[in-house]
Each structure stands twice: as structure tokens, then as C-alpha cells.
Amino acid sequence: MDRNGHVLTGHTDGSSTRNVQTVLVIGGAGYIGSVLSRQLLEAGYDVRVLDALLYGRHGVETLLDDDRFTLIEGDMCRIDDVVDAIQDVDAVIHLGALVGDPASSINSQKTLEMNLHAVKLAASICKYHQVNRFLFASTCSVYGRDENDGLLTETSVLNPVSLYAQTKIESERALLEMADANFSPTILRMATIYGLSPRMRFDLVVNILTAKAYETNEIPIFGGDQYRPNVHVADAAQAYIDCLEAPIDDVSNEIFNVGSNEQNYRVAEIGEMISEQFQDATIDRQPENEDERSYRVDFSKIEARLGYSVDRTITDGCLEIKQAMEHGRFSDYTGSQYSNYKTLESAQGLFQSV
């Protein structure tokens, strides 16, 4: 039964009922969003996407003919756009943000506006209109650097080393403070994503190392000893659906790390796994350029609470990207359309520091 008292039936098999039927995905044309939108449609949901299309519309272009899919080109920072987008929806998934440390460093004012204030705005509007299911995409980057290399849980001390991570922490706090009987936020801290997406990115570690191995026969590893948790984009998207389909009491006012304990790897180990798929590629390790972030994450909570598990490995992601490149899907992986930072840097000065 939705907030209006209507019993909703899913389209998947015609027999199951669900509390959520229409889902708004803010930022749904992006890397995760374009995959999630497809998975939601396949699961029988009606999908509405609010997106400013900073990275183009190709991530959702092929969905426009589906009568259960609606694309709203709008600004998540504008009250009118958000109010219009949430009309008659049963849940909101907020993916919209300037994603990644480099992209968030271009203009700190824009980063705060899009990564913090826009989240508060959307949550406030949802709460006023009694859209109580609100899923927020946070990041495991909030853990920053952990000197002990222990498994970090949702209650571990946070140690952000970037503005991007700090804005995610502040958004988490704001959402949890808003929680009450009529507003049930869920925080999903995503591991580092990899794998194919209709809106592809080659500024993520597995994706870029695979592309470089294919094109240049070199796998550059900066540092290498730092840990990263990893999750395939399709498995990441599935976590949102699992939350939507869980009893609201199981996910309300909760934080979940999203990934798998088995995919906590040192960056050097990721390079070695990729090199196994490219016999002619050599690893070029540059220890002096180590990323400051290093953290291992415990994903047992989401597994125990929601029965969540991943289906894909880094090798799977590497092989699917390799196959796509062999078929000529990406003519130039270094193009700005595949990089958040490059796209925003060239956005007619909109995101340039002043």
C-alpha cells in the first residue's frame, strides 16, 4: 500500500504486490543511474529520471520509447524541478552529485551546492509530500585512510580526505537527522564501482586500467599498497532494488556498506588480475604517486539484513570491457565524455573556480 492507501501490483509476474511502484531516480542518466533505471524497469517498476544531463542523454536514450520510463531534464538544485519530479512517486533514489575527488575539486561552491544542498532540498520536499522512502548514494570514501587496515563497519570512525567525501558525510548526517515516522532515509555507501554502463566512465580504477592494458599494453599502478573495496555497477544498482523491496522498518534510518568482503583488494592486486587477461601487458608501478585513500570495508550488514550478495567479479568486469573494446564500442577511451572531471572542466566555464 502506498502513501495514498493504494495497493500496488508489480509487473514482473502479475502476482506479487509491492509498496513501491513509481520510483524517481535523481541523477538517473549517469553511470550507476542508467544501469539502475534498466534494472528497475526489468523488475516491473515505473521509472522517472530527473537529470540535468551534464554528461549527455545517451545513458537513457534507448529507454525513451518505454511508456513506463520518463526523462525530466531538470536541475536537482531548483525547487520547482524537484517538486514537479516527485509528483505521484512512491520512492526517491538520490544519485545526483559531482562524483569523485577530481570532479569535486574543480569548484568547491558548486560541489557544496550539488552534493549537499541539493540533497537537503530533495529530502525536505519528499518529507513535506510524504514520500517516505528516500535512498541516498553515499560512498565508502568517507572512511578515507585507515592506518590499521582493519575491516570498517558502518559505525567505524570516518576519516575523509577530500571535499567529495566530506559532503557525503554532511549529507548523511542531515538525512538521518530528518528521519521520523513520515520520512525513512537509507544511506548506501558504495564501494568503488567498475564495469560497463550505458553512460560509461573510464575514470574508475578497474575500467581505466583495463582500457590502458588493451590500448597501450601497460597497466600503470600509482602506489599499489592502498586498499580499495570494489563492486560491479550492476551489483551496486541491485542494492537499491533490494532496499526498495525490503520492509521499510529494516532499512529506515539505516546505513549500509555496498559491496563484498571478497573484493577488498590492494590496487596492485587489481593490476595483477587485469594483467592476467592481457598477456602482452606489463605492470608499471609508480610507488611515489600513491593515492592518500586506503580502506578495507565490511559488507556483512547488508548481506545479513537484506540477503544482498554480488554476482560479478573484477575479472568479469575486465573481460566485459575488453570484449566491448574489441567490438569497437569505444573509439577513444580518453575522450572527455568518459571522464567526470574532463566533462565538467570543459563545461563552458560553468564549473571553473572563480
C-alpha positions in Angstrom: 0.0 0.0 0.0 1.4 3.4 -1.0 1.2 6.7 0.9 -2.2 7.3 -0.6 -3.6 3.9 0.6 -3.4 2.1 -2.8 -2.3 -1.4 -3.1 0.3 -1.6 -5.9 1.0 -4.7 -8.0 4.3 -5.4 -9.7 4.5 -6.1 -13.4 7.1 -8.8 -13.2 4.9 -11.8 -12.8 1.5 -10.3 -12.2 1.1 -12.0 -8.8 3.3 -10.0 -6.4 2.3 -6.9 -4.5 4.7 -4.2 -3.5 4.6 -0.9 -1.6 6.6 0.9 -4.2 5.6 1.2 -7.9 6.9 4.5 -9.2 10.5 5.4 -8.5 12.2 8.8 -9.1 15.9 8.4 -9.8 17.7 11.8 -9.3 20.8 11.6 -11.5 19.4 8.6 -13.3 21.2 9.2 -16.6 24.6 8.7 -15.1 27.0 5.8 -14.7 25.0 4.0 -12.0 21.7 5.5 -12.8 21.5 4.3 -16.4 22.1 0.8 -15.2 19.7 1.1 -12.2 17.0 2.6 -14.5 17.1 -0.5 -16.7 17.1 -2.9 -13.7 14.1 -1.1 -12.2 12.2 -1.4 -15.4 13.0 -5.1 -15.7 11.8 -5.6 -12.1 8.4 -4.1 -13.0 8.8 -0.5 -11.7 7.7 2.7 -13.4 10.8 4.9 -13.6 11.1 8.6 -13.7 14.5 10.2 -14.0 15.4 13.8 -13.1 18.8 14.7 -14.6 20.5 17.9 -15.9 22.2 15.7 -18.5 25.6 17.2 -17.8 27.1 14.0 -19.3 24.6 13.7 -22.1 21.4 11.7 -22.6 23.0 8.6 -24.2 22.8 6.7 -20.9 19.0 6.6 -21.2 18.4 7.4 -24.8 17.2 3.9 -25.6 14.7 3.9 -22.8 12.6 6.9 -24.1 10.3 4.6 -26.1 9.3 2.7 -22.9 5.9 4.0 -21.7 7.0 3.2 -18.1 10.0 5.5 -18.4 10.0 9.2 -18.1 13.0 11.5 -18.5 12.8 15.0 -17.0 15.6 17.3 -18.0 15.9 19.5 -14.9 18.1 20.8 -12.1 18.0 19.0 -8.8 19.1 22.3 -7.2 15.8 24.0 -8.3 12.8 23.7 -6.1 10.3 23.8 -8.9 12.1 21.0 -10.8 12.2 18.7 -7.8 8.6 19.4 -6.8 7.5 18.6 -10.3 9.6 15.4 -10.5 8.3 13.9 -7.2 4.6 14.2 -8.0 2.9 10.8 -7.5 6.1 8.8 -6.9 6.4 6.3 -4.1 10.2 6.4 -3.6 13.2 8.5 -4.5 16.7 7.3 -5.2 19.2 10.2 -5.0 22.3 9.5 -7.1 22.8 13.1 -8.3 26.2 14.6 -7.4 29.5 15.8 -8.6 31.1 12.4 -8.2 34.7 11.7 -7.4 37.5 13.6 -5.8 38.9 15.3 -9.0 35.5 16.4 -10.3 34.5 17.8 -6.9 37.7 19.8 -6.6 37.0 21.9 -9.7 34.7 24.3 -7.9 34.0 23.9 -4.2 31.0 26.1 -4.3 29.3 24.0 -7.0 30.3 20.9 -5.1 28.6 22.1 -1.9 25.5 23.2 -3.9 25.1 19.9 -5.7 26.4 17.3 -3.2 24.9 18.8 0.0 22.3 21.5 -0.5 20.5 19.7 -3.3 20.3 16.6 -1.1 18.8 18.6 1.7 16.4 20.2 -0.7 15.1 16.9 -2.2 14.8 15.3 1.2 12.8 18.3 2.6 10.4 18.3 -0.4 10.0 14.5 -0.1 9.3 14.8 3.6 6.7 17.5 3.1 4.9 15.5 0.4 5.2 12.3 2.5 7.4 10.4 0.1 8.9 8.4 2.9 11.3 6.1 1.1 14.5 8.0 0.3 17.6 6.1 -0.8 20.8 8.1 -0.8 24.0 7.2 -2.7 27.0 7.8 -0.4 30.5 6.4 -0.7 33.0 4.3 1.1 35.4 7.2 0.5 34.0 8.6 3.8 36.4 6.1 5.5 39.3 8.0 3.9 42.5 6.5 5.2 42.7 3.7 7.8 46.1 3.1 9.1 45.2 -0.3 10.7 43.8 -2.0 7.5 41.0 -3.5 9.6 37.5 -4.1 8.2 35.5 -0.9 8.7 31.8 -1.2 9.5 29.0 1.4 9.2 29.8 2.5 12.8 33.5 3.0 12.3 35.2 6.4 12.7 35.1 8.4 9.4 38.3 9.9 8.1 37.5 11.9 4.9 40.5 13.2 2.9 38.5 15.1 0.2 35.7 17.6 -0.2 33.7 14.9 -2.0 33.8 12.6 1.0 33.1 15.4 3.4 30.0 16.5 1.5 28.7 12.9 1.6 29.2 12.7 5.3 27.4 16.0 5.8 24.5 14.8 3.6 24.3 11.5 5.6 24.0 13.5 8.8 21.4 15.8 7.5 19.2 13.0 6.2 19.4 10.9 9.4 18.5 14.0 11.5 15.4 14.4 9.3 14.2 10.8 9.9 10.8 10.3 11.6 7.6 8.4 11.2 6.9 10.0 7.8 10.5 10.1 6.4 12.7 7.0 6.2 16.1 7.7 4.6 18.5 4.9 3.8 22.2 5.6 3.2 24.1 3.3 0.8 27.9 3.7 1.0 29.1 2.4 -2.3 32.4 0.6 -2.9 34.5 1.7 -5.9 32.4 0.9 -8.9 33.5 -0.8 -12.1 32.0 -2.4 -15.2 30.1 -1.5 -18.3 27.4 1.1 -18.3 25.4 2.9 -21.0 27.0 6.1 -19.6 30.5 4.7 -19.5 33.3 6.0 -17.3 37.0 5.4 -17.8 38.0 7.4 -14.7 37.5 4.5 -12.3 40.4 2.2 -11.4 39.3 -1.1 -12.9 37.8 0.5 -16.0 40.8 2.7 -16.8 43.4 0.0 -16.1 41.5 -2.4 -18.4 41.4 0.2 -21.2 45.1 1.0 -20.9 46.0 -2.6 -20.9 44.0 -3.1 -24.1 45.2 0.1 -25.9 48.8 0.5 -24.6 49.8 -2.9 -23.2 50.7 -1.0 -20.0 49.0 -1.1 -16.6 50.1 1.9 -14.6 49.8 1.4 -10.8 50.1 4.5 -8.7 51.3 3.4 -5.3 49.7 0.0 -5.1 49.6 -0.9 -1.4 46.5 1.1 -0.7 43.3 -0.9 -0.3 40.0 -0.4 -2.2 36.7 -2.2 -1.9 35.1 -2.9 -5.3 31.7 -3.7 -6.7 30.3 -4.1 -10.2 27.9 -1.4 -11.3 25.1 -3.9 -11.9 25.6 -5.3 -8.4 25.7 -1.8 -7.0 22.4 -1.0 -8.7 20.8 -4.2 -7.3 21.4 -2.9 -3.8 18.9 -0.1 -4.3 16.3 -2.5 -5.5 16.9 -4.8 -2.5 16.3 -1.8 -0.3 13.1 -0.8 -2.1 11.7 -4.3 -1.7 12.7 -4.7 1.9 10.2 -4.0 4.7 10.6 -0.3 5.5 11.5 -1.0 9.1 14.5 -2.9 8.0 16.0 0.0 6.1 14.6 3.1 7.7 17.3 5.4 9.2 20.0 2.8 8.3 23.4 2.9 6.7 24.6 0.1 4.5 28.1 -0.5 3.0 27.5 -1.9 -0.5 30.0 -4.4 -1.9 31.5 -7.7 -0.8 34.3 -8.6 1.6 35.9 -10.7 -1.0 36.6 -7.7 -3.3 38.7 -5.7 -0.8 41.9 -5.5 -2.8 45.1 -3.6 -2.9 45.4 -1.6 -6.1 48.4 -3.6 -7.0 46.3 -6.8 -6.8 43.8 -5.3 -9.1 46.5 -4.6 -11.6 47.7 -8.2 -11.4 44.2 -9.5 -12.0 43.8 -7.3 -15.1 47.3 -8.3 -16.4 46.1 -12.0 -16.4 43.6 -11.1 -19.1 46.2 -9.3 -21.3 49.3 -11.5 -21.8 51.2 -8.7 -23.6 50.6 -6.1 -21.0 53.2 -5.1 -18.4 52.6 -3.5 -15.0 54.2 -0.1 -14.5 54.3 0.5 -10.8 54.9 4.1 -9.6 55.2 3.9 -5.8 55.8 7.6 -5.4 52.3 8.6 -6.6 50.3 6.7 -4.1 46.7 7.8 -3.5 46.1 9.0 0.1 43.0 6.9 0.5 43.2 3.3 1.8 40.5 1.4 3.5 39.0 -2.1 3.8 35.3 -2.3 4.3 33.0 -4.8 6.0 29.8 -5.6 3.9 28.3 -8.2 6.2 25.4 -5.9 7.4 23.7 -5.6 4.1 24.1 -9.3 3.5 22.6 -10.2 6.8 19.8 -7.6 6.8 18.7 -7.8 3.2 20.2 -11.0 1.8 22.3 -8.9 -0.6 25.1 -10.6 -2.5 27.2 -9.8 -5.6 27.2 -11.8 -8.8 30.3 -10.4 -10.6 34.0 -10.1 -10.0 36.7 -7.8 -11.1 37.7 -10.3 -13.7 34.2 -10.3 -15.1 34.2 -6.6 -15.3 37.6 -6.6 -17.0 36.5 -9.2 -19.6 33.3 -7.4 -20.5 35.2 -4.1 -21.1 37.8 -5.9 -23.1 35.1 -7.5 -25.3 33.4 -4.2 -25.8 36.7 -2.6 -26.9 37.4 -5.5 -29.2 34.0 -4.8 -30.8 34.8 -1.1 -31.3 32.3 0.2 -28.8 34.7 2.9 -27.5 36.7 4.7 -30.2 38.7 6.7 -27.7 38.5 5.8 -24.0 40.4 9.1 -23.2 37.5 11.2 -24.5 36.0 13.7 -22.1 32.6 12.0 -22.3 34.1 9.1 -20.3 35.5 11.3 -17.5 33.6 13.3 -15.0 36.5 15.6 -14.4 37.2 16.3 -18.1 33.5 16.8 -18.9 33.0 19.3 -16.1 36.3 21.1 -16.7 35.2 21.8 -20.3 31.6 22.8 -19.4 31.9 26.3 -20.8 33.4 27.6 -17.6 30.4 26.7 -15.5 32.4 24.6 -13.0 35.6 26.6 -13.2 36.9 28.1 -10.0 36.4 31.8 -9.6 
